[in-house]
Amino acid sequence: MNKRFVLLLSAFALMFACLNLPVSAGAPEEAAQTAAEQWLALVDGGKYPESWDSLAAPFKKAVSQRKWKSTIAEIRKPLGKELSRKFKSAEYTKELPGAPEGEYVVLKFDVAFENKPSAVETVTTLLGQDLIWRVSGYAVK
């Protein structure tokens, strides 16, 4: 009886462990890209408070929602409406200059705006302790 119980308990433990693999276990770049694209949709729609709500915790600690709204508006307003965006690349790393330790994916998108027909957006995502990818950096060049 004890052997069966131990074997059954081991089987359940293994099954539970397999079911709870983090989203990032197979393809962190894909999960990060999805998060980045969802976040970019908020920014494209002018939903700046919502975009701040979904930022990574370290970013939110460093930049208040009020400051974020004015900063992102300064970046995006002169560009005009986003016309098209195409995924360009994703790079997984555990180290970024000036950033705390963590798991990051740096994504690049080719984008066309009304007032800037050729630009590159760089969206940096960070894997949170809850295993959810969130944006921790944004730039347009």
C-alpha positions as CSV (number, residue, x, y, z in Angstrom):
1,M,0.0,0.0,0.0
2,N,2.8,2.5,0.8
3,K,4.5,1.8,-2.5
4,R,1.3,2.5,-4.4
5,F,0.7,5.7,-2.5
6,V,4.3,6.9,-3.1
7,L,4.1,6.0,-6.8
8,L,0.7,7.7,-7.2
9,L,1.9,10.8,-5.3
10,S,5.0,10.9,-7.5
11,A,2.9,10.6,-10.7
12,F,0.7,13.5,-9.5
13,A,3.7,15.6,-8.6
14,L,5.2,15.0,-12.1
15,M,1.9,15.8,-13.8
16,F,1.4,19.0,-11.7
17,A,5.0,20.1,-12.5
18,C,4.5,19.6,-16.2
19,L,1.2,21.5,-16.2
20,N,2.7,24.5,-14.4
21,L,5.6,25.1,-16.7
22,P,6.1,28.8,-17.3
23,V,4.9,30.3,-20.5
24,S,8.5,31.2,-21.3
25,A,9.7,27.6,-21.1
26,G,9.3,26.9,-24.8
27,A,9.7,30.2,-26.6
28,P,10.2,33.3,-24.5
29,E,10.5,35.4,-27.7
30,E,7.0,34.4,-28.8
31,A,5.4,35.1,-25.5
32,A,7.3,38.4,-25.2
33,Q,6.2,39.4,-28.8
34,T,2.6,38.8,-27.9
35,A,2.9,41.0,-24.8
36,A,4.7,43.7,-26.7
37,E,2.1,43.7,-29.5
38,Q,-0.8,43.9,-27.0
39,W,0.9,46.8,-25.3
40,L,1.7,48.6,-28.6
41,A,-2.0,48.4,-29.4
42,L,-2.8,50.3,-26.3
43,V,-0.2,53.0,-27.1
44,D,-1.4,53.1,-30.8
45,G,-5.0,53.7,-29.4
46,G,-3.8,56.5,-27.2
47,K,-4.6,54.5,-24.1
48,Y,-1.6,55.8,-22.2
49,P,-2.9,55.2,-18.7
50,E,-3.7,51.6,-19.6
51,S,-0.3,51.1,-21.2
52,W,1.3,52.3,-17.9
53,D,-0.8,49.9,-15.9
54,S,0.6,47.0,-17.9
55,L,4.3,48.0,-17.7
56,A,6.8,46.0,-15.7
57,A,7.0,46.8,-12.0
58,P,10.6,48.2,-12.1
59,F,9.6,50.6,-14.9
60,K,6.5,51.7,-12.9
61,K,8.6,52.3,-9.8
62,A,10.9,54.6,-11.8
63,V,8.3,56.5,-13.8
64,S,5.0,57.7,-12.4
65,Q,1.8,57.3,-14.5
66,R,1.6,61.1,-14.8
67,K,5.2,61.3,-16.2
68,W,4.6,58.3,-18.5
69,K,1.5,59.9,-20.0
70,S,3.4,63.1,-20.9
71,T,6.5,61.3,-22.1
72,I,4.7,58.8,-24.3
73,A,2.6,61.6,-25.7
74,E,5.7,63.6,-26.5
75,I,7.2,60.6,-28.3
76,R,4.1,59.5,-30.3
77,K,2.2,62.7,-31.1
78,P,4.7,64.1,-33.6
79,L,4.8,60.7,-35.4
80,G,1.1,60.7,-36.1
81,K,-1.0,57.6,-36.5
82,E,0.6,54.2,-36.8
83,L,0.0,53.0,-40.3
84,S,1.7,49.6,-40.3
85,R,4.0,47.5,-38.1
86,K,6.0,44.5,-39.0
87,F,7.9,42.3,-36.6
88,K,11.7,42.4,-37.3
89,S,13.6,40.6,-34.5
90,A,13.6,39.3,-30.9
91,E,16.6,38.7,-28.7
92,Y,16.4,36.9,-25.4
93,T,19.0,38.0,-22.8
94,K,19.5,37.9,-19.0
95,E,21.6,41.1,-18.9
96,L,20.9,44.6,-20.2
97,P,23.1,47.6,-19.5
98,G,21.8,49.6,-16.5
99,A,18.9,47.2,-15.9
100,P,18.4,44.9,-12.9
101,E,19.0,41.1,-13.3
102,G,16.2,39.3,-15.1
103,E,14.9,37.7,-18.2
104,Y,14.5,40.1,-21.1
105,V,13.5,40.0,-24.7
106,V,14.3,43.0,-26.8
107,L,12.0,43.2,-29.8
108,K,12.3,45.4,-32.9
109,F,9.5,46.3,-35.2
110,D,9.6,48.2,-38.6
111,V,6.8,50.7,-38.4
112,A,5.3,53.4,-40.6
113,F,3.7,56.4,-39.0
114,E,1.8,59.2,-40.8
115,N,4.6,61.7,-40.2
116,K,7.5,59.2,-40.2
117,P,7.1,56.6,-42.9
118,S,10.1,54.6,-41.9
119,A,11.0,53.9,-38.2
120,V,12.1,51.2,-35.9
121,E,10.4,50.6,-32.6
122,T,12.4,48.9,-29.9
123,V,10.2,47.3,-27.1
124,T,12.0,45.7,-24.2
125,T,10.0,43.1,-22.2
126,L,10.8,41.7,-18.8
127,L,9.5,38.4,-17.4
128,G,7.8,39.1,-14.0
129,Q,7.9,36.9,-10.9
130,D,4.3,35.9,-12.0
131,L,5.8,34.6,-15.3
132,I,4.1,37.2,-17.3
133,W,6.0,39.3,-19.9
134,R,5.6,43.0,-19.5
135,V,7.1,46.0,-21.3
136,S,10.0,47.6,-19.5
137,G,11.3,49.9,-22.2
138,Y,10.2,51.6,-25.4
139,A,12.0,53.7,-28.0
140,V,11.4,54.9,-31.6
141,K,14.1,55.7,-34.0
